Amino acid sequence: MSTRNRLLFALTAWLIVLMPFLFWWSTWFGRQLSEKELAEYLQDEKHPRHIQHALVQMGERMGRQDKAVTRWYPEAIRLASDPVEEVRNTDAWLMGQDTSGAGFHDALLRMLADSSPMVRGNAALSLVRFGDATGRPQIVELLQPAKVFAPGSGQIRDTGTAGTPIHQGGLVAKLQVAGAAGGANGTTEVRSPIAGRLRTVSFAVGQQVRQGELIATVDPSTEQVWEALRALYLIGQPEDIAAVLPYERELPDIPDHVRQQALLTETAIRQRASK
């Protein structure tokens, strides 16, 4: 191999390693931002992950009682109505990190009516930190399987498999819709609103489905259930016990720490009711 070819080979190998690293470095939320970067990222509407990165950094600084971060609190309130769900979701978590933040409580109350179940749930969980149980119905909702409905009528072209894990926004099914605007082939992708596990899939590939029919149900993730149970431990009411009981069962898909938390939550609710 000539020297020129060896150099080209080495350069190619170096780029193969470098490019994924640069992509990871630019999107990793753990990378510390300077004051200037944080301010710029909060305004970067073209890159929602930059906004999320800045919000995560704010949350970490709030956890360290860094008062300098309060200068960006108005930005956090503004982002409560951001068009990107992931941004609103992170923002709802952030505002629960400082119960003294001016305007945070009111913003979280408004987020209880968000179109996303995850945003509603995170807002409700953050409100518990304020000693506010207004979001209790949204917290109970976090324990329920999510229902995925057909956005239009058509033929099922592909589906997930019941029992398999799925992330938020993961593909549940592909629907061939006559005259759909989603693409040249008329295919609409139906995605999960939450992370968890596909419990049921109601239609097989090739079957026809009508708009509004139930396509699938998704069991919530362990983390989501854990946080909801912890919140209900503090604010749950007797009518919430029915949503807690399924997680007390000794089943392989229910981790022991979740089962123990469910038992503690039921006990705490009954004790409150008895007083």
C-alpha positions in Angstrom: 0.0 0.0 0.0 1.4 3.4 -1.0 1.9 6.2 1.6 -1.0 8.1 0.0 -3.4 5.2 0.3 -2.3 4.6 3.9 -3.0 8.2 4.8 -6.4 8.1 3.1 -7.2 4.9 4.9 -6.1 6.4 8.3 -8.1 9.6 7.6 -11.2 7.6 6.7 -10.9 5.5 9.9 -10.4 8.6 12.0 -13.5 10.3 10.5 -15.6 7.1 11.1 -14.7 7.4 14.8 -14.9 11.2 15.0 -18.3 11.8 13.4 -20.4 9.7 15.8 -18.5 11.2 18.7 -19.2 14.7 17.6 -22.9 13.9 17.1 -23.0 12.3 20.6 -21.2 15.3 22.1 -23.5 17.8 20.5 -26.7 16.0 21.7 -25.6 14.7 25.2 -27.5 16.5 27.9 -24.6 16.0 30.3 -22.3 18.3 28.5 -22.0 21.5 30.6 -23.2 24.7 28.9 -21.7 28.1 29.4 -23.9 31.0 30.4 -23.9 32.2 26.8 -24.7 28.7 25.4 -27.6 28.2 27.9 -29.2 31.5 26.9 -28.8 30.7 23.2 -30.1 27.1 23.6 -33.3 28.3 25.3 -34.1 30.4 22.3 -33.1 27.8 19.6 -36.5 26.9 18.2 -34.9 25.1 15.2 -33.3 22.6 17.5 -35.7 21.4 20.2 -33.0 19.1 21.7 -31.0 22.2 22.4 -33.9 23.7 24.4 -34.2 20.4 26.3 -30.5 20.4 27.0 -30.7 23.9 28.5 -33.7 22.9 30.6 -31.9 19.9 32.0 -28.9 22.0 32.8 -31.2 24.5 34.6 -32.7 21.7 36.6 -29.3 20.5 37.7 -28.3 24.0 38.8 -31.6 24.4 40.6 -30.9 21.2 42.5 -27.6 22.8 43.6 -29.5 25.9 44.8 -27.8 28.0 42.2 -29.8 31.3 42.4 -28.2 32.7 39.2 -30.4 30.4 37.2 -33.5 32.3 38.2 -32.7 34.8 35.4 -34.1 32.2 33.0 -37.3 31.4 34.9 -39.4 33.6 32.5 -38.1 31.4 29.6 -39.2 28.3 31.5 -42.7 29.7 31.8 -42.8 30.7 28.1 -41.7 27.2 27.1 -44.8 25.7 28.8 -46.7 26.4 25.6 -43.9 25.3 23.2 -45.2 23.4 20.1 -42.8 20.5 20.7 -44.2 17.9 23.2 -40.7 16.8 24.4 -39.8 20.4 25.3 -43.1 20.9 27.3 -42.5 17.5 29.0 -39.0 18.5 30.1 -40.3 21.9 31.1 -43.0 20.5 33.3 -40.4 18.4 35.1 -38.1 21.5 35.5 -40.7 23.7 37.2 -41.2 21.2 39.9 -37.5 21.6 41.0 -38.1 25.0 42.6 -41.4 25.6 44.3 -40.5 29.3 44.9 -40.2 30.0 41.2 -42.5 32.9 40.4 -45.1 31.9 37.9 -44.3 28.2 38.0 -47.3 27.1 39.9 -49.8 28.8 37.5 -47.9 27.5 34.5 -48.1 24.0 35.8 -51.9 24.3 36.4 -52.4 25.4 32.8 -50.3 22.4 31.6 -52.8 20.0 33.2 -54.9 20.6 30.1 -52.1 19.8 27.7 -52.9 17.6 24.7 -50.1 15.1 25.7 -50.7 12.6 28.6 -47.1 12.7 29.5 -47.0 16.5 29.8 -50.2 16.4 31.9 -48.7 13.7 34.1 -45.4 15.5 34.6 -47.2 18.8 35.4 -49.3 17.0 37.9 -46.3 15.3 39.5 -44.5 18.7 39.8 -47.6 20.2 41.4 -47.4 17.7 44.2 -44.1 19.3 45.2 -46.1 22.6 45.6 -48.4 20.8 48.0 -51.1 21.0 45.3 -53.3 17.9 44.6 -55.1 19.5 41.6 -53.5 17.1 39.2 -54.5 13.9 41.0 -56.7 12.7 38.1 -53.8 13.1 35.8 -51.6 11.1 38.1 -54.1 8.3 38.3 -54.2 8.4 34.5 -50.4 7.6 34.5 -51.3 4.2 36.0 -53.8 3.3 33.3 -52.9 1.7 29.9 -52.9 4.2 27.1 -55.4 3.7 24.3 -54.3 4.2 20.7 -57.1 4.9 18.2 -57.1 4.9 14.4 -56.6 8.5 13.1 -58.5 7.5 9.9 -60.1 4.7 8.1 -58.0 2.3 6.0 -56.1 -1.0 6.0 -53.5 -2.1 8.5 -50.2 -2.5 6.7 -47.9 -3.3 9.7 -48.3 -3.6 13.5 -46.1 -4.1 16.6 -46.3 -7.3 18.6 -48.2 -7.5 21.9 -45.8 -7.9 24.8 -42.9 -6.0 23.3 -41.4 -2.8 24.8 -42.1 0.5 23.1 -40.8 4.0 23.6 -42.8 7.2 23.6 -43.5 8.0 20.0 -42.6 4.4 19.0 -44.4 2.9 16.0 -47.6 1.0 16.9 -49.0 0.4 13.4 -48.9 1.6 9.8 -52.3 2.5 8.3 -52.9 2.7 4.5 -55.4 5.5 4.1 -57.1 6.3 0.9 -56.2 9.9 -0.2 -54.0 10.4 2.9 -51.7 13.4 2.9 -49.0 11.7 5.0 -47.1 10.6 1.9 -47.2 9.5 -1.7 -48.2 6.0 -0.7 -51.0 7.2 1.6 -49.4 5.6 4.7 -50.1 7.0 8.1 -47.9 6.0 11.0 -49.7 5.5 14.3 -47.4 6.0 17.3 -47.5 5.4 21.1 -48.2 8.4 23.3 -46.3 6.9 26.2 -43.3 4.6 26.9 -44.1 1.1 28.1 -45.1 -2.2 26.7 -47.7 -3.1 24.1 -50.5 -4.9 25.9 -52.9 -5.6 23.1 -53.0 -5.1 19.3 -56.6 -5.3 18.1 -56.1 -5.7 14.3 -53.9 -7.9 12.2 -52.1 -6.9 9.0 -54.5 -6.7 6.1 -57.6 -5.9 8.2 -59.7 -2.8 7.7 -60.1 -0.3 10.5 -62.5 2.6 10.8 -61.5 6.0 12.1 -61.7 6.1 15.9 -61.5 2.4 16.4 -59.1 1.1 19.1 -55.9 -0.2 17.5 -53.8 -1.0 20.6 -53.3 -0.5 24.3 -50.0 0.3 25.9 -49.1 -0.5 29.5 -47.1 2.4 31.2 -43.4 2.1 31.8 -42.0 1.0 35.2 -40.6 4.5 35.8 -43.9 6.2 35.1 -45.8 3.8 37.4 -43.2 4.3 40.2 -43.5 8.1 40.1 -47.3 8.0 40.0 -47.5 5.6 43.0 -45.1 7.8 45.0 -47.3 10.8 44.3 -50.5 9.0 45.3 -48.8 7.9 48.5 -49.0 11.6 49.4 -52.2 12.8 47.8 -54.2 9.7 46.8 -57.8 9.2 47.8 -59.9 6.0 48.4 -61.3 6.1 44.9 -57.7 5.8 43.5 -57.1 2.4 45.2 -58.6 0.6 42.2 -55.9 2.0 40.0 -53.2 1.0 42.5 -54.3 -2.6 43.2 -53.1 -4.1 39.8 -49.5 -3.2 40.7 -49.6 -5.2 44.0 -49.7 -8.5 42.2 -46.7 -10.8 42.2 -46.1 -10.9 38.4 -42.9 -11.1 36.4 -43.6 -7.8 34.6 -44.1 -5.9 38.0 -40.7 -5.3 39.7 -40.6 -5.9 43.4 -39.9 -2.2 44.3 -43.0 -1.2 42.3 -45.2 -3.8 44.1 -43.9 -2.7 47.5 -44.6 1.0 46.6 -48.1 0.0 45.6 -48.7 -1.7 48.9 -47.4 1.3 50.8 -49.5 3.7 48.7 -52.7 1.7 49.4 -51.9 1.7 53.1 -51.2 5.4 53.2 -54.5 6.2 51.4 -56.5 4.0 53.8 -54.9 5.6 56.8 -55.6 9.1 55.5 -59.2 8.1 54.9 -59.6 6.7 58.4 -58.5 10.0 59.9 
